[in-house]
Amino acid sequence: MASHKNIMSEKINNLDNKTKGLIYILIFGLFLAITNTLLKSAGHIPVAEKTVYRNGICAIAGFIAVAKAYGFKDKSRYFGNKQNILGLSMRTICGILGITANLYALQYLILSTASVLQDLSVFFVVIFSFIFLREKIRLWQIVLICVGFLGALVVINPTSVKFAIAPALAAIFGAAMNGGDAVSMRFLGKKASPSTVVFFYNFVSAIILTPFMLMDYKVLSLHTTIFLILAGLCYIVVEFAMVSAYKYAPGREIAIFSYVDVVFSAALGFIVFGTFPKVTAIIGYVIIIAAAILLVLYNFKVKENTSNQKHTA
């Protein structure tokens, strides 16, 4: 058994970094879909309670990762320092608001719809990068962002009798906060280790949301408890797979494949809940994902041209 594991480990180590990054981003997409499925299966319990369970379990994993890598003496490895505390705090604020909105949306929308609306975050990354990082925004980026939001309008279908405005707006707000999360991660850059980022966000968010959980605490059944614990364990994989993916390969090369979570979510939604998106929703999915992929490819082309110009100069 040990020799079999060693062979598998050796095969993985022999892969090039881009392939490793691709594998990790696919693992991220799969386990994100599984985590959302488990959280939805847990039932209608307060969002704060779901978040504290999920993030609390992930915080324990983050603490173990930091302790194993750096020991216990350097507190900055756990709670940040002057160079990275702003980025860590911004990531935590965006993360708390984002997960709260996304979990609320998840309770009322079908799994694939909630997932694809979360993927609007790629458009918000461009918007926030323009506002906060002073990055240029070009006409084609504006066009693709507008197309993406048009796709969102098709997905939520406000003319439908089943249209629920609060969950739809919550999902879009959650996507905006996910975009803010990504921008804060870019701001952090190499200022904080992946294990520090994982521990800080999950620990602080669990602490902040605990009072809100206690104000509206719901005694959990064994069934719900099991689903929440499993969701927390899967979320550990989500956090570290995402960090590992972008460690091994640039985001521009693998970000496209992160949208596989919509496919996994649609499959799991059908298998577990017996729900399947309507034709109009599927059209909206295609519009959003196509616009997002074109935006990623356009950003890659712009960066490549800029890099070539610098080398030529």
SEFIDREN-434083 format. One record per atom (N, C-alpha, C, O): residue in three letters; y, x, z. Coordinates in steps of 0.02 Angstrom, whole numbers, plus 50000, padded with zeros to 5 digits. Layout:
ALAYXZ...
END
This chain:
MET499405004250000MET500005000050000MET500635004450000MET501105003149963ALA500635009550043ALA501205014150047ALA501315017749982ALA501885018549960SER500765019949949SER500825023549886SER501105018949832SER501495021149789HIS500915012549834HIS501175007749786HIS501935006949794HIS502295006549744LYS502165006649856LYS502885006049870LYS503255012249847LYS503805011849819ASN502955018049857ASN503265024349836ASN503335024649760ASN503835027049734ILE502835022149725ILE502855022049652ILE503405017449627ILE503785019149582MET503465011349660MET503985006649641MET504675009649655MET505135008949615SER504745012849713SER505385015949732SER505575021449683SER506165022149664GLU505075025349661GLU505205030749613GLU505415027949546GLU505855030749513LYS505105022549524LYS505285019349461LYS506005016849462LYS506375017649413ILE506205013749518ILE506885011249525ILE507385016949524ILE507915016549492ASN507225022349560ASN507675028149563ASN507765031449495ASN508285034549482ASN507255030849452ASN507295034049386ASN507705030049335ASN507855032449281LEU507885023849354LEU508285019749309LEU509005022449306LEU509245025449353ASP509335021349248ASP510035023349244ASP510465018549285ASP510245013049301ASN511075020649301ASN511495016849346ASN511685009949319ASN511725005149357LYS511785009449254LYS511965002949225LYS511394997949233LYS511514992149248THR510775000249223THR510194995949232THR510124993749305THR509974987949319LYS510234998449351LYS510224996749422LYS510744991449438LYS510604986649473GLY511354992449411GLY511884987649423GLY511704980749396GLY511844975749428LEU511394980549337LEU511194974249307LEU510664970849350LEU510704964749361ILE510184974549374ILE509654971749417ILE509964968749480ILE509784963249501TYR510424972449510TYR510744970049572TYR511164963849560TYR511184959349602ILE511514963449503ILE511934957549490ILE511504951449476ILE511704945849492LEU510914952449446LEU510454946849436LEU510154944449502LEU510064938549514ILE510004949349546ILE509774947649614ILE510314943749651ILE510174938849686PHE510944946049643PHE511514942649674PHE511544935349651PHE511614930849692GLY511494934249585GLY511534927449558GLY510974922949583GLY511094917149600LEU510364925749585LEU509794921849608LEU509864919949681LEU509764914149699PHE510024924749723PHE510054923349795PHE510684919349814PHE510684915949866LEU511214919749774LEU511784915449786LEU511584908149774LEU511774903749813ALA511214906949721ALA510974900149706ALA510494897749760ALA510534891949781ILE510054902149784ILE509584900349837ILE509954898849902ILE509804893949937THR510454903049919THR510854902049979THR511204895249977THR511184891450026ASN511524893649921ASN511864887249913ASN511384881349917ASN511544876049945THR510784882249889THR510274877049892THR510064875749965THR509994869949986LEU509954881050003LEU509764880450073LEU510314877150114LEU510174872950157LEU510934879150102LEU511504876250139LEU511574868850122LEU511724864850167LYS511474867050060LYS511514859950040LYS510934856050071LYS511004850250091SER510344859250074SER509754856050103SER509824855050178SER509494850650207ALA510254858950210ALA510354858450283ALA510664851750302ALA510624849650360GLY510984848350253GLY511264841750266GLY512004841950282GLY512334847150278HIS512264836050300HIS512984835250313HIS513144837050385HIS513224832650428ILE513194843450397ILE513414845750463ILE514094849150453ILE514254851150398PRO514494849850507PRO515154852750500PRO515144859450463PRO514714863650475VAL515634860350419VAL515674866450378VAL515734872650422VAL515424877750408ALA516134872250477ALA516214877950521ALA515554880150551ALA515414886050559GLU515134875250567GLU514484876750597GLU514024880350547GLU513684885250564LYS514034878050485LYS513644881250433LYS513874888450423LYS513474893050416THR514534889350422THR514814895950408THR514664900850464THR514484906650451VAL514714898550527VAL514584903050584VAL513854905350584VAL513714911150597TYR513394900850569TYR512684902750566TYR512584907850510TYR512284913150521ARG512824906250451ARG512714910550393ARG513034917350402ARG512704922550393ASN513674917450419ASN514034923750425ASN513834927650487ASN513844933850487GLY513644924050541GLY513414927450601GLY512784931650589GLY512724937250612ILE512324928650552ILE511704932250536ILE511854938350492ILE511564943650501CYS512304937350443CYS512494942950399CYS512874948350436CYS512814954250420ALA513264946350487ALA513634951250528ALA513154955850565ALA513284961850572ILE512604953050589ILE512094957050624ILE511814962350577ILE511734968150596ALA511664960250515ALA511404964950465ALA511924970350449ALA511754976150441GLY512564968250443GLY513094973050430GLY513174978050486GLY513274984050474PHE513124975650548PHE513174980050607PHE512614985350606PHE512734991250620ILE512014983150591ILE511444987750588ILE511544992950534ILE511394998850544ALA511814990750476ALA511934995350420ALA512465000650438ALA512375006550423VAL513004998450472VAL513535003150492VAL513265007950545VAL513375014050541ALA512905005250595ALA512635009350649ALA512145014550623ALA512145020350645LYS511735012550575LYS511235017050547LYS511565022650507LYS511335028350508ALA512115020950472ALA512445025950429ALA512935030450467ALA512995036350451TYR513275027650518TYR513825031350549TYR513785031950626TYR514185035450656GLY513295028550656GLY513245028850729GLY513735024050762GLY513995019550730PHE513855025050827PHE514255020350866PHE514935023150887PHE515355019350912LYS515055029550878LYS515665032650905LYS516295030850866LYS516815029550896ASP516255030650800ASP516845029450759ASP516955021850750ASP516645018650708LYS517405019150791LYS517535011950789LYS517865009650724LYS517805003850705SER518195014250690SER518525012450627SER518025010450573SER518185006850527ARG517405012850581ARG516875010950534ARG516675003650541ARG516385000650496TYR516845000850599TYR516684993750613TYR517284989250602TYR517224983850574PHE517874991550625PHE518454987150627PHE519044989750586PHE519604987150593GLY518934994750544GLY519454997050500GLY519945001950531GLY519925003250591ASN520385004650489ASN520905009350512ASN521565007550477ASN521615002450443LYS522065011850486LYS522725010350458LYS522715009850382LYS523115006150352GLN522265013450350GLN522235013450277GLN521915007150247GLN522085005050192ASN521445004150284ASN521074998550254ASN521124991950292ASN520854986950268ILE521454991750349ILE521464985550389ILE521804979850352ILE521594974050359LEU522324981250312LEU522654975950274LEU522174972850223LEU522124966750218GLY521824977250186GLY521354974750136GLY520784970850168GLY520574965650143LEU520524973450224LEU519974970050259LEU520204963250285LEU519824958350283SER520824962950311SER521084956650337SER521194951550282SER521034945650290MET521454953750225MET521564949250169MET520904946550142MET520844940750124ARG520414950950139ARG519754948850115ARG519464943650163ARG519144938850141THR519564944650227THR519304940050277THR519644933250274THR519314928050277ILE520314933250267ILE520684926850261ILE520454922950200ILE520314917050203CYS520444926450142CYS520224923150080CYS519504920850085CYS519324915450061GLY519074925050117GLY518374923350124GLY518274917150167GLY517864912850149ILE518634916650223ILE518564910850268ILE518784904450232ILE518434899450233LEU519374904750200LEU519624898850165LEU519164896950107LEU519034891150094GLY518924902150072GLY518494901050014GLY517824897850032GLY517624892950001ILE517494900650082ILE516834898050101ILE516894891050131ILE516454886850120THR517434889750168THR517534883150197THR517614877950142THR517314872550144ALA518034879550092ALA518134874950036ALA517494874149994ALA517314868549974ASN517144879749981ASN516544879449940ASN515984875549973ASN515614871849940LEU515904876350039LEU515384872650075LEU515534865250076LEU515084861050071TYR516174863550084TYR516364856450081TYR516194853550013TYR515904848050008ALA516374857149960ALA516224854749892ALA515474854149881ALA515234849549848LEU515104858949908LEU514384859149899LEU514034853049928LEU513504850949904GLN514334850149980GLN514024844250012GLN514074838049968GLN513664833449975TYR514564837849922TYR514684831749884TYR514584832449809TYR514484827449775LEU514594838549783LEU514484839549711LEU513764841849699LEU513444844549744ILE513514840849638ILE512854843449623ILE512894851049621ILE513424853849608LEU512344854349633LEU512324861549644LEU512624865549586LEU513034870049597SER512434863949525SER512674867749467SER513424866849456SER513764871449436THR513684860749469THR514394859449461THR514804863449512THR515314866449496ALA514574863349575ALA514914867249627ALA514914874649609ALA515414878149620SER514354877149582SER514294884249564SER514754886149507SER515094891249510VAL514784881949454VAL515184883749396VAL515934883349413VAL516334887149386LEU516134878649456LEU516834878349476LEU517024884349519LEU517594886749516GLN516544886949558GLN516674893149595GLN516794898949547GLN517174903649563ASP516484898749488ASP516554904149440ASP517234904149405ASP517374908549364LEU517664899349421LEU518354899549397LEU518734905449429LEU519284907049409SER518424908449478SER518744914049515SER518964919649468SER519444923149482VAL518594920649413VAL518764926149366VAL519464925149337VAL519814930049323PHE519664918849327PHE520334917449301PHE520864918649355PHE521414921149341PHE520704916849417PHE521174918049472PHE521264925449485PHE521794927649508VAL520744929549471VAL520804936749480VAL521364939449435VAL521764943549457VAL521384937149373VAL521914939349327VAL522594937049352VAL523074940849350ILE522634930749374ILE523274928049398ILE523524931849459ILE524104933849462PHE523074932949508PHE523274936349570PHE523414943749558PHE523844946749591SER523054946749510SER523184953849494SER523884954549464SER524224959649475PHE524084949549426PHE524754949549397PHE525284948749452PHE525794952149452ILE525154944249500ILE525644942849553ILE525684948449604ILE526224950649622PHE525094950649628PHE525084955249685PHE525004962649666PHE525264967049700LEU524634964049612LEU524524970949593LEU524954973149535LEU524914978749511ARG525394968449512ARG525864969949458ARG525514972149393ARG525794975949354GLU524904969549382GLU524554971049320GLU524814966449264GLU524974960649276LYS524864969149204LYS525134965349148LYS524654959649130LYS524044960249135ILE524944954049110ILE524544948449086ILE524754946949014ILE525354946249000ARG524274946448969ARG524414945748898ARG524294938548875ARG523984934548910LEU524544937248815LEU524514930448788LEU523794927848785LEU523654922148803TRP523334932148761TRP522634929948754TRP522324928348822TRP521904923848827GLN522524932048873GLN522274930648940GLN522514923748964GLN522144919948994ILE523154922248949ILE523424915748967ILE523064910148931ILE522904904948961VAL522924911248866VAL522564906248826VAL521874904948856VAL521664899248864LEU521504910348871LEU520824909648898LEU520824906448967LEU520364902648983ILE521324907949007ILE521384904749073ILE521484897249065ILE521174893249100CYS521904895349018CYS522024888149004CYS521394884748979CYS521244879148999VAL521014888248936VAL520374885548911VAL519884884548969VAL519534879548972GLY519864889549014GLY519414889149071GLY519574883049115GLY519114879649137PHE520214881849127PHE520404876049169PHE520294869449132PHE520174864349163LEU520344869649066LEU520174863749026LEU519434862149035LEU519244856249041GLY519014867449035GLY518304866449047GLY518174863449116GLY517734859249124ALA518554865549166ALA518494862849233ALA518654855349234ALA518334851449268LEU519164853549194LEU519354846449189LEU518794842349159LEU518664836749180VAL518454845249109VAL517874841849078VAL517304841049128VAL516964835949130VAL517194846349169VAL516644846249218VAL516754840849270VAL516304836949285ILE517364840649299ILE517484835849354ILE517594828749328ILE517514823949366ASN517784828049264ASN517844821549231ASN518214816449273ASN517914811849301PRO518884817149279PRO519264812649323PRO519264805349302PRO519464801049341THR519054803849240THR519024796849217THR518384793249239THR518334787149232SER517904797049266SER517274794149287SER517354789949350SER517784791449392VAL516954784749356VAL516984780449416VAL516724784249477VAL516884782449534LYS516314789449465LYS516034793349520LYS516474799449537LYS516274803749577PHE517064799849507PHE517494805649518PHE517714805949592PHE517964801149620ALA517594811849622ALA517794812949691ALA518314818549692ALA518144824349682ILE518934816749703ILE519474821649696ILE519464827049749ILE519584832849734ALA519304825249812ALA519324830249866ALA518814835949855ALA519014841749859PRO518164834449843PRO517684839849830PRO517864844049769PRO517764850149770ALA518114840849716ALA518294844549655ALA518874849349669ALA518854855149648LEU519384846949703LEU519954851249720LEU519744856749769LEU519994862449765ALA519284855049814ALA519034860049862ALA518684865749825ALA518764871549842ALA518274863949774ALA517914868949735ALA518394873549698ALA518284879549694ILE518924870649669ILE519414874649632ILE519804879049681ILE519944884849665PHE519994876349739PHE520334880449789PHE519884886049814PHE520104891749824GLY519244884449822GLY518754889649842GLY518714895149790GLY518654901049807ALA518734893249726ALA518724898249672ALA519354902649675ALA519314908649664ALA519924899549691ALA520544903449698ALA520484908549754ALA520694914249747MET520194906449810MET520114910949867MET519594916449851MET519664922149873ASN519074914749811ASN518594919849789ASN518944924949745ASN518794930949747GLY519424922549704GLY519814927249663GLY520244931749706GLY520304937749692GLY520534928949760GLY520924933049807GLY520474938049842GLY520684943649856ASP519874936049857ASP519374940449888ASP519244946449842ASP519234952149865ALA519144945049777ALA518994950449729ALA519584955249722ALA519494961249718VAL520204952449722VAL520794956749716VAL520874961149778VAL521054966949772SER520734958249837SER520784962249898SER520254967749899SER520374973149926MET519664966349870MET519144971449864MET519364977049819MET519224982949832ARG519714975349765ARG519984980449720ARG520524984549755ARG520574990549744PHE520914981149796PHE521434984649835PHE521114989549883PHE521374995049893LEU520544987549913LEU520194991949960LEU519944998249925LEU519985003749952GLY519664997149864GLY519405002849826GLY518925006949867GLY518415004449892LYS519085013449876LYS518655017949915LYS518915018849986LYS518725023650021LYS519345014250008LYS519645014850074LYS519165012650130LYS519275014250188ALA518645008950112ALA518165006550162ALA517465006550132ALA517385004950073SER516975008350172SER516275008450148SER516025001350140SER516264996750173PRO515525000250096PRO515244993550086PRO514994990350151PRO515104984350162SER514664994250193SER514394991450256SER514954989250302SER514884984350338THR515514992950302THR516094991050343THR516394984450318THR516554980050358VAL516454983750252VAL516724977650223VAL516284971650240VAL516544966450260VAL515624972450234VAL515154967050249VAL515194965150323VAL515234959250340PHE515174970150367PHE515184968650439PHE515844965450460PHE515844960350494PHE516404968550441PHE517064966150463PHE517174958850444PHE517344954750487TYR517064957250381TYR517184950350358TYR516734945350394TYR516974940250419ASN516094946750396ASN515634941850425ASN515714941250501ASN515654935750528PHE515844946750535PHE515934946550607PHE516574942850626PHE516564938250666VAL517134944850595VAL517784941850612VAL517794934450593VAL518044930350631SER517524932750535SER517524925650514SER517104921450561SER517284915750576ALA516534924150584ALA516114920350631ALA516474919250698ALA516434913950727ILE516834924450721ILE517214923850784ILE517774918750777ILE517864914550821ILE518154919050722ILE518724914550712ILE518494907250707ILE518824902750733LEU517934906050674LEU517704899250662LEU517294896250720LEU517164890250721THR517084900450767THR516694897950824THR517044892450864THR516734887450879PRO517704893150881PRO518044887750917PRO518044881150878PRO517964875750907PHE518134881550811PHE518124875550769PHE517424872450769PHE517354866350767MET516914876650770MET516234874150773MET516114870450839MET515804865150840LEU516354873250894LEU516244870250960LEU516624863750969LEU516394859351005MET517194863050935MET517584856850940MET517224850950908MET517314845150929ASP516814852350859ASP516454846950824ASP515714848850817ASP515414848250764TYR515434851150873TYR514754853850870TYR514244848250862TYR514284842950894LYS513774849450818LYS513234844750806LYS512574848050825LYS512404853450800VAL512204844850869VAL511554847650889VAL511094847650828VAL511014842550795LEU510794853350815LEU510404854150755LEU509664852450766LEU509374853850818SER509384849250716SER508664848050717SER508314854550698SER508624859250672LEU507664854950710LEU507274860850692LEU507314862050617LEU507374867750594HIS507284856650578HIS507314857050505HIS507974860350483HIS507964864850441THR508534857950510THR509194860650492THR509274867950513THR509544872050477THR509034869450574THR509074876250600THR508714881250555THR508964886650541ILE508114879250533ILE507714883650490ILE508084884950424ILE508104890650400PHE508384879650395PHE508744880450332PHE509354884950340PHE509494889050296LEU509704884250395LEU510304888350407LEU510114895750417LEU510454900250393ILE509584896950454ILE509354903850465ILE509134906950399ILE509294912750385LEU508764903150359LEU508544905750294LEU509144907050249LEU509154912050212ALA509644902650252ALA510254903650212ALA510604910050233ALA510844913850191GLY510634911350299GLY510944917450324GLY510574923650301GLY510894928650282LEU509914923450302LEU509514929150280LEU509604930450205LEU509654936150183CYS509634925050166CYS509744925850094CYS510444928450079CYS510554932150031TYR510924926350121TYR511624928650110TYR511694936150123TYR512134939350094ILE511264938850165ILE511264946250175ILE511124949550108ILE511444954450089VAL510634946850072VAL510454949650006VAL511044948749957VAL511194953349918VAL511374942949960VAL511954941649916VAL512494946849927VAL512734949849878GLU512684948049990GLU513234952750006GLU513064959849983GLU513464963149950PHE512474962250002PHE512304969149986PHE512124970149912PHE512234975549885ALA511854964949880ALA511704965449808ALA512354965849769ALA512404969649721MET512864961949789MET513514962149755MET513834969049763MET514064971949714VAL513834971649824VAL514134978149837VAL513764983549798VAL514074987949768SER513094983249797SER512684988249762SER512784987949687SER512804993049654ALA512854981749661ALA512944980949589ALA513564984649565ALA513544988249515TYR514124983749601TYR514754986849580TYR514794994149601TYR515244997749580LYS514324996249643LYS514275003349660LYS513965007249602LYS514185012749586TYR513465004249570TYR513105007749517TYR513405006949447TYR513305011249404ALA513765001449436ALA514035000349369ALA514724997149374ALA514844993149419PRO515184998849327PRO515844995749327PRO515804988249317PRO515364985749282GLY516254984649349GLY516254977349345GLY516284974849273GLY515974969849257ARG516654978349230ARG516734976149161ARG516074976149123ARG516004972649073GLU515584980149146GLU514954980649111GLU514434975649135GLU513964974049099ILE514524973049196ILE513994968649223ILE514254961849246ILE513864957349261ALA514934960949249ALA515214954649274ALA514974948549235ALA514894943149263ILE514864949449170ILE514634943949127ILE513984940949154ILE513894934849152PHE513544945249179PHE512884942949201PHE512904939249268PHE512404936249288SER513474939549303SER513524935949367SER513494928449356SER513354924649403TYR513634926149295TYR513634918949282TYR512934916049276TYR512854910049266VAL512434920249284VAL511744917849284VAL511614913349344VAL511134909549344ASP512044913649395ASP511954909349454ASP512004901949436ASP511694897749469VAL512374900349383VAL512424893349361VAL511754890949334VAL511554885249348VAL511414895249297VAL510744893549270VAL510254892549328VAL509884887549330PHE510254897249375PHE509814896649433PHE509974890349474PHE509524886949497SER510624888949482SER510834883149521SER510614876649487SER510394871949521ALA510684876249421ALA510474870349384ALA509724869249392ALA509494863549402ALA509334874649387ALA508604874149393ALA508404872049464ALA507994867549473LEU508704875249514LEU508544873549584LEU508784866549601LEU508444862949639GLY509364864549575GLY509614857849588GLY509144852549561GLY509044847349593PHE508854853849503PHE508374849149473PHE507714849049513PHE507444843749526ILE507464855049531ILE506824855549566ILE506864852749637ILE506424848949658VAL507394854449673VAL507444852649744VAL507744845749755VAL507504841849796PHE508284844149717PHE508644837949729PHE508544832649675PHE508754826949682GLY508214834649620GLY508104829949565GLY508744828249528GLY508774823049494THR509254832449533THR509894831249499THR509954835849438THR509724841549439PHE510264833149387PHE510384837249326PHE511064835349299PHE511224829349295PRO511464840249279PRO512134838649255PRO512134834349192PRO511684834849151LYS512654830149186LYS512724826049127LYS512934830349067LYS513134836149075VAL512884827349008VAL513044831048947VAL513774833448949VAL513914839148930THR514234829148972THR514944831148975THR515034837049023THR515434841549009ALA514664837049079ALA514724842549126ALA514454849049095ALA514754854349104ILE513904848549059ILE513614854449026ILE514104857348975ILE514174863448970ILE514454852848938ILE514974855148891ILE515514858948929ILE515754864248907GLY515714856248987GLY516214859649029GLY515964866449053GLY516344871249054TYR515314866749073TYR515014873049095TYR515094878349039TYR515304883949051VAL514904876248978VAL514924880848921VAL515634883348908VAL515734889248894ILE516114878748912ILE516814880648900ILE517044885748952ILE517344890848934ILE516904884349016ILE517114888949070ILE516794895749063ILE517134900949065ILE516134895849054ILE515764902149051ILE515964906148988ILE516044912148991ALA516044902648931ALA516244906048869ALA516934909148877ALA517044914848857ALA517394905248906ALA518084907848915ALA518074913748964ALA518434918648954ALA517664913249017ALA517624918649066ALA517334924949035ALA517584930449047ILE516814924248995ILE516504930048963ILE516994933248914ILE517054939448912LEU517354929148875LEU517854931848828LEU518414935448866LEU518674940548843LEU518594932648924LEU519124935848964LEU518894942648990LEU519264947548988VAL518264943049014VAL517984949349037VAL517954954448980VAL518154960248989LEU517714952248922LEU517674956748864LEU518364958948841LEU518464964748822TYR518854954448843TYR519534956148823TYR519834961248871TYR520154966048850ASN519724960148936ASN519974964948986ASN519664971848976ASN519994976948983PHE519014971848959PHE518664978148947PHE518964981748887PHE519064987848888LYS519104977948833LYS519384980948772LYS520084983848786LYS520244989248762VAL520484980148825VAL521164982448841VAL521124988948881VAL521494993648867LYS520684989148932LYS520614995148973LYS520365001048933LYS520575006748943GLU519904999648886GLU519625004948844GLU520165007848799GLU520205013948790ASN520575003448770ASN521115005748726ASN521635009748764ASN521885014848740THR521795007448826THR522265010948868THR522005017948887THR522385022748887SER521355018248902SER521045024548919SER521045029448861SER521185035348870ASN520905026848801ASN520905031048740ASN521605033748725ASN521675039548705GLN522105029548736GLN522805031648724GLN523005037248771GLN523355041948752LYS522775036748834LYS522925041948884LYS522605048548864LYS522915053848870HIS521965048248841HIS521605054348821HIS521925057448760HIS521965063548754THR522165053148713THR522495055548653THR523145059148669THR523315064348641ALA523515056048717ALA524145058948738ALA524035065548774ALA524515068748795
END
